[in-house]
Amino acid sequence: MKLQPTQIERLVQNVLDRLKEKQLIQFKTSEKEVFARAVALVTADFKREDDLVHEVHKMMDDLEKQNPGGFDRRKMFPLLKTRLAKQKGIVL
């Protein structure tokens, strides 16, 4: 999934605001530091998924070269992505 940096920031701010509103979180450092760290973590997680997608496309290209004609990319993409994500410990 592609999200713009501003969308990620709004998402993180919304989660932090709701946690504060329900008094489920207390900050040991400044809220700015927590916000920045959360944005970095969410951005890194989306980057991992993006890297996974690129790796799956590369795998499909290789498989297509080995099996010309009998290969359906639409069906193979979710299968390969799910399997590779499970192997790498990525939650989709």
N, C-alpha and C positions, 0 to 999 in steps of 0.2 A: 504494500500500500504506500502510495506517495502522499506525504503530507509536507506542506510548506513549514518553514521554521516558525512562522507566526501562528499557524494552526497548532503546532506542538506546544508552543508557549501558552496558548489559550486553553488547551486541554489540561496541561499541568496546573495552571492557575485555577481552573474550575475544580479539579480534584482537591487541591490544597484548600480552597475556599470551603468546599463541602465538608472536608475533614475537620477544619476549624469550627465551622458552624455547628457541627454535631459533637464538638469537643472530644474528638477521637485522636487528636494529635497535639503534642506540645513540642515546641522547638527548643533545642538545646543550643542552637546557633541562630544567627539571624535568618529571618524568613527569606531574604534575598539569596543567601547561600544555599538554603534548602531548595529554593526554586531553581537556581542555576544547576545544581547537582541533579535534580529530577529531570530537567530539560535535557541535560547531557545523557542521562541514562535512557530516556525514551528515544532520543535521537540515535544513540548507539544501537538500540534494539531494532529500530526500523532499518538501520544500515545493515545489520546482520541478515535481516529478511531479504533486503535488496540483493546482497551478495549471494544469498541462497538461490534467488531467482536466476541470477546470472549463471551460477554454476549448473542449475537444472537446464537452462537453455543450451549451455555448452555440452552437457551430457546428451541432450536430445539431438544436437547437431552430429555428434559422434555416432550415436545409434542410427541416425538416418543415413549416414554414409555407409555403415555396415549393412543395413537392411533397406536398400532403396525400394520404394514402391509399397512396401507392406508396413507402413509406419504411420500412425495417426497421432499427430502432435497434440491435438486437443484432449485426447484421452490420456496420453502419457504424462503430460505436464503435471496434473494434480497428483497422480500416483507417485511420480519421481519426487515432487516437492515434499509430499507428506513423508515419504520414506527417508529422504535425506534430512529433513527437519528432525525427525525422530532420532536418527543416528547422531546428529550434532547437538541434540538437546535444545532445539529452538521451539518455542511454543508459538503456534500460528494463531 
